[in-house]
Amino acid sequence: MWRGILIILVLTVTMASADARRRQINPIPFSHEPCSVLDNRPCTPSYCSVLEHGPCIPEIDYPYGQNLQLTVQTVPSPNELAKYQKPDHDLDTIGDLFAELRACWAPPPEDSARQGMQMSVRFSFNRTGGLIGPPRLTYATSGVPADTRTTYLNAINTSLNACLPLKFTDGLGGALAGRPIAIRYVDNRELGR
């Protein structure tokens, strides 16, 4: 009888320690651990189930949001100059796309520009790197005359058309096709007027 109790006690302790190891929260939850089809859990960095005990691991906070927003400054700060370099290869990531769009920007000449002017446009690309339609104006600095808005919108259209079609890889072209991209252009030049 004591032998049976001892076996049950050993099995209980072994199962409890195995369960504790299985349910232990990874202190670095977003590290990419090897995964196998024989694992008893999904191969994703985040999963939850009503049958699992303990907290759910949150989703990864990617540096780019779902809505693909970008800010382009006319004069970038010194620590952001690398983001304004045109890639020397086909565009394969969203970072490459953003760098290409930043490098394409050619502001209007200083005599027709306005210091602090901001303008936002929204558009989409097709698979081959062309625009699906003309960029749509979504924001312009308030109190700006109509001719200044027209000047900046023409500069935006000219800059984008000079870079088109963009050279997407097949993967990026398929992922971006039809998704809206919003760009905010900021003219932060020191204009001497």
Beta strands, then each sheet from edge to edge (+ up, - down):
strand 1: 69-73
strand 2: 118-124
strand 3: 136-140
strand 4: 180-186
sheet 1: 1+ 4+ 2- 3+
end
